[in-house]
């Protein structure tokens, strides 16, 4: 995580301590006044670099900046996802209303054609008026089908905005 990188960068600014211990046996061929065949040693080490302090401090600042940038990217991604879902919901609502209106126009066009057929059969209108009613019905049917198709596309867009359609 980015917090761990910040902590590591911060820790490098402070002195480091080390402990060491060595135990061993010397060769029989060595000659010494004290028993040289066994030896034990221990040590403590302290390391600190005075010259790298500014570089290490800047490294911590760089890691903090990276962390802030990652957080901002995450916030941007979340807000973008909410915007996409909201846009898809608004589009679906609009398409739904449009489909309802297109259906009402189709129903009215059907009734209008039925009435025009009755009037034509009784000689009240000319044949061209009957053809005009048929053309209006075909146009209304096409508009209704287009509205249904657009509503289906809106549903797919909403599904995608909600994260559907992808395998992780």
Secondary structure, 3 states (H helix, E strand, C coil): CHHHHHHHHHHCCCCEEEEEEEEEECCCCCCCCCCCCEEEEEEEEEECCCCCHHHHHHHHHHHHHHHHHHHHHHHHHHHHHHHHHHHHHHHHHHHHHHHHHHHHHHHHHHHHHHHHHHHHHCCCCCHHHHHHHHHHHHHHHHHHHHHHHHHHHHHHHHHHHCCCCCCC
